[in-house]
């Protein structure tokens, strides 16, 4: 009998059935994916330390000892401990005025309450460290660094039995993290949702695989189908990191208006820009991204100042559920997200399609 091509060293490392990692901000999605035999990483960069501790406890109570991951960002280039007021005061008037002109042109409403992005871990290093300390204290099975090199926390994490995965967009970043001793590398291509680099998935994955030795490489960027999974395994990856795929799942807490936008979207409906966070980021197109792409627009600020500038627009659009204004991080594989399915079914459909692709390629029944 042919070897199961979906049984990889990532499966062996994590004790999972399928080499699929779901990155999600929704606890219900994470639990559903984990209990379906795959793996999930919960993005917690927008949560307070107390919320992170509560979320870890909530997941543990529902996965019967199965492993899971927590994702944070480790910003090296942001201020050490500036207050929110100090950060906002540093935004130039030119950028404030341009943001205000967008608000007036599109009648963007004011946020109804506190702005969620104001507790983003990328605002200053002190906030990020407080979030990280909780992950270490709670001994989450896996920690992933969505931004920044996690080398400085490897010793503390490994001493607590925590595996550390680094997410990279350049081969030189992967080399540094491999030399530091991370447990796995997520090689993310330009196709990906959210913060991403400039190399395509089919370029960066084999490059990083070629220098990785025995360290598992996880492919990210545009992965939304079983054929994508099969293709990345052929490139030498040990699994896939998926995000956009889960946004429109039944368990997802994403606003239904945004889910419908995602289901209707194609790759051409995404924007790759620094205008939301100050770092290159792929999202659904919206008036904010379109206006900042104009020749007369000022250059986006660096992080965290651009994120503070965009947060009023994003929160106002979301609070008032303005479909014409709303956006969401989405990768170029979004065209394959066409139906709203339970997360468990998404896992099984991806596995079935990947196996079918291998059978079609080899002529062997798996």
C-alpha positions, 0 to 999 in steps of 0.5 A: 500500500502506498504511503499516506502523503499527508502523514508528515513530520509536522503531524508527528511533531504535533500529534495531529492527523492532518498537516493543516494549520488554521490561523484564526481569531475565533476560538470556536473555529480553532476548537472545531479544527483541532477536534477534526484532526488538524491544528489551530493557532489563535491570533491574540495580538488584539487581546489583553493579557487577561483575555489571552489567559481566559482564551487559553483556558477556554480552548483547553476545556474543549480539546481533550488534551490536544495541542493548540497554538497562540499567535502574537507579534513581537515588534522590534521597531516600535516605541518601548512604552509610549502611551496611546496619547503620546503615539497619536500626538506623533502623527503628522498633520498631513496624514491626519488631514488626508484621513479626515478627507477620506472620512468626509468624502465617504461619510464614514461614521464615528466609532460607537465605542472604544477602538479595538485596535488601541490594544493591539500588541504592535503599539509598543514593546511593553504591551507585546511583552505583557501578552507574551508573558501570559503565553509563557505562564500558561504554557501554551503548547505552541507559540507562533510569532506573526511578526518579529524574530522569536529567537529571544524567547526560545530558551524560556519557551523551551524550558516550559515545553512550548514549541516556537514557530516563526513566520517569515517572508524572506529567506534570510529571515528563515536562516536567522530563525533556523540558526536560533533553533525555532521548531518550525518555520512558516514560509509565507508568500505574497499571496497571503492575507494580512502582513506579508512580504514580497516573494510568491509562495512557490518561490519562498517555500522551496528556497526555505526548504532547501536550507531547513534540514530536518526543521519542518517548513509550513507553507502559507500564502493563497492556500485554500484548497486540497490541491494547494495542500498537495502542491506545497507538500510536493515543494517540500513543505510539511504542512500548510498554514491557512487563514482566509479559508476559515473566515467564512466558516459557520463557526467564524465570528466575522460579521455576516456582511464581511462573510458575504463579501469574502464569498463573492471576492476574487484575487483581484478584489484584494489590495496589497498596501502599507496603508492600514498598519504601516507594514505591507498587508493584504486585505479586501479593497475598500475606500481606505485602501483605494484612496491611499493608492492615489498619486496625491496620497501621502506615503503611509506612516510606519508602524504603529502610527499608520495603524492608529490612523486607520483604526478610526475608519475601520472601527467606524465602518464595522460598528455601523456595519457599512458594507461599502466601507468594510474590509478584512484581511484576505489572501489571493486564494479567496476566490476558492472560498465560495460556500459557508461550511462548518470548519470540520467539513472544510478540513475533511474537504481539503484532505479529500481533495489533496488525496484525490490530487495525489491519486490522479498524479500517481495512479495509485489508490491512497 
